[in-house]
């Protein structure tokens, strides 16, 4: 993730806050800031939004990639979209999921209007009926994307500290399921070195997840619970 802009005065400033400030300034960098915000939302939420519209009755609306593309084109007007999110006090994950749900309801109405009939109540109700499954699919995909960003941050941090093998050890242990003895034998290090390397990456990832969640509007008092939820969702996704 890009670092917070130096000019933003608050100690709680995030990259999103900084880009919103630039985008609203009306000077030359504003267009670049608006594009950066859209790119950020696409990178963080594209898979989660596709997972949402791939669930239950929403499949009838069309290809998930097309639905999400239209959603970004019609609904996500950064910085206005994000400014309204900030004013809501809602975590960004919930704001995005509510926005795609609203978009899908609108898509059903548009479809029925183009067919010359009123939107069928049962069609609109089917969106609500599928909400729980869609929400869970969205949350899992979001958590995986967030964890992927956190790992990238941890990997970059390890590289900057001259420990490029730390990320390799973590992947071998956490993803491939190898024991620290097996890793030590393959990489020519000790078991203790393997364990310490994996822990360094794990700890840095956890901190990165905290930072990303704070950026998404999760209050400080809820960060630990939110981190635990992300980890549980990632595990649920891998089990599925």
Residue pairs with C-beta under 8 A, 6 or more apart in sequence:
1 15
1 149
1 153
1 211
1 212
1 215
2 15
2 36
3 15
4 13
4 14
4 15
4 17
4 18
5 13
5 15
5 18
5 19
5 21
5 22
7 18
7 21
8 17
8 18
8 21
10 17
12 214
14 214
14 215
15 40
15 215
16 37
16 40
16 82
16 215
17 86
19 33
19 36
19 37
19 40
19 79
20 33
20 37
20 79
20 82
20 83
20 86
22 29
22 30
22 32
22 33
23 30
23 33
23 34
23 37
23 78
23 79
24 30
24 79
24 83
33 79
34 78
34 79
37 78
37 79
37 82
38 72
38 76
38 78
41 72
41 76
41 78
41 82
41 96
42 72
43 145
44 142
44 145
44 146
44 149
45 96
45 142
45 145
46 68
47 141
47 142
47 144
47 145
48 96
48 97
48 138
48 139
48 141
48 142
48 145
49 68
49 71
49 96
49 100
49 138
50 64
50 65
50 68
50 141
51 134
51 137
51 138
51 140
51 141
52 58
52 97
52 100
52 101
52 134
52 135
52 137
52 138
53 59
53 61
53 64
53 67
53 68
53 100
53 104
53 134
54 64
54 137
55 130
55 133
55 134
55 137
56 126
56 129
56 130
56 133
56 134
57 123
57 126
57 127
57 129
57 130
58 67
58 104
58 127
58 130
58 134
61 67
61 104
61 107
61 108
61 111
67 103
67 104
67 107
68 100
70 103
70 107
71 99
71 100
71 103
74 103
75 81
75 99
75 100
75 102
75 103
76 99
81 99
85 92
85 95
85 217
86 217
88 95
89 217
90 98
90 217
91 213
91 216
91 217
91 218
92 215
92 216
92 217
93 139
93 142
93 216
95 217
97 135
97 138
100 138
101 127
101 131
101 134
104 127
105 124
105 127
108 119
108 123
108 124
108 127
109 119
109 124
112 118
112 119
112 120
112 123
113 119
139 233
140 233
140 234
140 236
140 237
140 240
141 237
142 233
143 229
143 230
143 233
143 234
143 237
144 233
144 234
144 237
146 209
146 212
146 213
146 230
147 205
147 209
147 230
147 231
147 234
149 208
149 212
150 205
150 206
150 208
150 209
150 212
151 167
151 170
151 201
151 205
153 204
153 205
153 208
154 167
154 170
154 201
154 204
154 205
154 208
155 166
155 167
155 201
157 204
158 164
158 166
158 167
158 200
158 201
158 204
159 167
163 197
163 200
165 187
165 189
165 197
166 197
166 198
166 200
166 201
167 201
168 187
169 183
169 187
169 194
169 197
169 198
169 201
170 197
170 198
170 201
170 202
172 178
172 182
172 183
172 186
173 179
173 180
173 183
173 194
173 198
174 198
174 202
178 186
180 191
180 194
180 195
180 198
181 191
183 189
183 191
183 194
184 190
184 191
184 193
184 194
187 194
189 197
206 227
209 227
209 230
209 231
210 223
210 227
213 223
213 226
213 227
213 230
214 220
214 223
218 226
